[in-house]
Amino acid sequence: MTHTDTTGLTQLGSETKLPNSPEEAELERVPNSQSDTNFLVRFTAPEFTSLCPMTGQPDFAHLVIDYVPDQWMVESKSLKLFLGSFRNHGAFHEDCTVGIGRRLVDFLAPRWLRIGGYWYPRGGIPIDVFWQSGPPLADVWLPDQGVPTYRGRG
C-alpha cells in the first residue's frame, strides 16, 4: 500500500486561522500516489458563503468540485480554509464559482476539473454557475452532482 507524502504541509494537524480573503488563503497539495490511473475526487461544500459586492449581504451556495488529479491532489484542510475565506469576500456568484475552479486548476494542473455552484435565491432568483477545464475524460466515471434544481419549499 502506498502512503501519501505529507512533507511540507503547514496547515494539516495544527491550529490554523481562517484567512481574511481568498487572496491570502494558502492552498496546499500532496503528491498523487495513484497518478498512473484516472480517478475522480469530489469535494462538496453545502454551506459555502460569500458577500454580495453591492449590498454586503451574505450569499449562500452549495458547491460541488470534481477533479481528476494528475501529479498533485489538494490537501483538504487547505481547501476548507480557502473556501471559508470567501465569508468576508465580496464577489458575484459567477466570479466566486469560476474563480475557485481556475485557482484550483492553476495550482494543481489536474487532468480535468469541474465546479458546480448552486446558489440560493436572492431577490427570488437562484443562480447556478457551472465551469469545467475542458472536455470530460472518456475513461472516468462522472456521477451526477446530485444537487436538485431549486424548488423553494415545494
C-alpha positions as CSV (number, residue, x, y, z in Angstrom):
1,M,0.0,0.0,0.0
2,T,1.3,3.4,-0.9
3,H,1.2,6.3,1.6
4,T,0.7,9.9,0.8
5,D,3.7,12.1,1.2
6,T,2.8,15.0,3.5
7,T,6.2,16.6,3.6
8,G,6.0,20.4,3.6
9,L,2.3,20.7,4.7
10,T,1.9,23.6,7.2
11,Q,-1.8,23.6,8.0
12,L,-2.7,19.9,8.5
13,G,-2.6,18.8,12.1
14,S,-2.1,22.3,13.5
15,E,-4.4,25.2,14.6
16,T,-4.9,27.4,11.6
17,K,-6.9,30.6,11.5
18,L,-9.4,31.3,8.7
19,P,-7.7,33.6,6.1
20,N,-9.1,37.1,5.7
21,S,-9.5,36.7,1.9
22,P,-9.2,34.2,-0.9
23,E,-6.0,36.0,-2.0
24,E,-4.5,35.4,1.5
25,A,-5.6,31.8,1.6
26,E,-2.8,29.3,1.0
27,L,-3.7,26.1,-0.9
28,E,-1.5,23.1,-0.2
29,R,-1.1,19.9,-2.2
30,V,0.2,16.4,-1.8
31,P,1.7,14.1,-4.5
32,N,-0.8,11.8,-6.1
33,S,0.5,8.3,-5.3
34,Q,-2.0,6.9,-7.8
35,S,-1.0,9.1,-10.7
36,D,-0.8,6.1,-13.1
37,T,-4.6,5.9,-13.2
38,N,-7.5,8.3,-13.8
39,F,-10.0,8.6,-10.9
40,L,-12.4,11.3,-9.8
41,V,-12.2,13.2,-6.5
42,R,-15.3,15.1,-5.3
43,F,-15.5,17.8,-2.7
44,T,-18.9,19.1,-1.6
45,A,-19.3,22.3,0.3
46,P,-23.1,22.6,1.0
47,E,-22.7,25.7,3.2
48,F,-20.4,28.0,1.2
49,T,-20.8,31.7,1.9
50,S,-19.6,34.9,0.3
51,L,-20.8,38.5,0.3
52,C,-22.7,40.4,-2.3
53,P,-20.3,43.0,-3.6
54,M,-23.0,45.6,-3.9
55,T,-25.0,45.2,-0.7
56,G,-22.6,43.4,1.6
57,Q,-25.4,40.9,2.4
58,P,-24.4,37.2,2.7
59,D,-24.9,34.8,-0.3
60,F,-25.1,31.1,0.2
61,A,-24.2,28.2,-2.2
62,H,-23.8,24.5,-2.4
63,L,-20.6,23.9,-4.3
64,V,-19.5,20.6,-5.8
65,I,-16.0,20.3,-7.1
66,D,-15.0,17.2,-9.1
67,Y,-11.5,16.7,-10.4
68,V,-9.2,14.1,-11.9
69,P,-5.8,14.6,-10.4
70,D,-2.5,14.3,-12.3
71,Q,0.6,14.7,-10.2
72,W,-1.0,16.6,-7.3
73,M,-4.1,16.4,-5.1
74,V,-5.3,19.3,-3.0
75,E,-4.9,18.9,0.7
76,S,-8.5,19.1,2.1
77,K,-7.9,21.3,5.2
78,S,-6.3,24.0,3.0
79,L,-9.3,23.7,0.6
80,K,-11.7,24.2,3.5
81,L,-9.8,27.2,4.7
82,F,-9.7,28.6,1.1
83,L,-13.4,28.2,0.7
84,G,-14.0,29.6,4.2
85,S,-12.0,32.7,3.3
86,F,-14.9,33.8,1.0
87,R,-17.1,34.6,4.0
88,N,-15.9,38.2,4.1
89,H,-15.2,38.4,0.4
90,G,-17.5,40.4,-1.9
91,A,-17.9,38.9,-5.4
92,F,-20.7,38.0,-7.7
93,H,-21.8,34.3,-7.9
94,E,-20.1,33.8,-11.2
95,D,-16.8,35.3,-10.1
96,C,-16.7,33.1,-7.0
97,T,-17.6,29.9,-8.8
98,V,-15.3,30.3,-11.8
99,G,-12.5,31.9,-9.7
100,I,-12.4,28.9,-7.4
101,G,-12.2,26.5,-10.3
102,R,-9.5,28.5,-12.1
103,R,-7.4,28.8,-8.9
104,L,-7.5,25.0,-8.4
105,V,-6.6,24.4,-12.0
106,D,-3.7,26.8,-11.8
107,F,-2.5,25.3,-8.6
108,L,-3.0,21.6,-9.2
109,A,-2.8,21.2,-13.0
110,P,-5.3,18.4,-12.9
111,R,-6.2,16.3,-15.9
112,W,-9.7,17.7,-15.6
113,L,-11.9,19.8,-13.2
114,R,-15.5,20.9,-13.0
115,I,-17.3,23.0,-10.4
116,G,-21.0,23.5,-9.9
117,G,-22.1,26.5,-7.9
118,Y,-25.7,26.1,-6.8
119,W,-26.6,29.5,-5.3
120,Y,-29.6,30.0,-3.1
121,P,-32.0,32.7,-4.2
122,R,-31.6,36.4,-3.5
123,G,-34.4,38.6,-4.8
124,G,-36.4,35.4,-5.7
125,I,-34.0,34.1,-8.3
126,P,-31.5,31.3,-7.7
127,I,-28.3,31.3,-9.9
128,D,-26.5,28.2,-10.8
129,V,-22.9,28.5,-12.2
130,F,-21.0,25.7,-13.9
131,W,-17.4,25.7,-15.2
132,Q,-15.0,23.0,-16.3
133,S,-11.5,23.0,-17.5
134,G,-12.1,21.1,-20.7
135,P,-14.0,18.0,-22.0
136,P,-14.5,15.2,-19.6
137,L,-12.1,12.2,-19.8
138,A,-13.7,9.2,-21.5
139,D,-12.5,6.6,-19.0
140,V,-13.6,8.4,-15.8
141,W,-17.0,7.8,-14.2
142,L,-18.6,11.2,-13.7
143,P,-21.6,10.8,-11.3
144,D,-24.3,13.5,-11.4
145,Q,-23.5,16.2,-8.9
146,G,-26.7,15.4,-7.0
147,V,-28.0,18.9,-6.4
148,P,-31.6,19.2,-7.5
149,T,-32.9,22.4,-9.2
150,Y,-34.0,24.9,-6.6
151,R,-37.7,24.5,-5.8
152,G,-38.2,26.6,-2.8
153,R,-40.3,24.9,-0.1
154,G,-42.3,22.7,-2.5
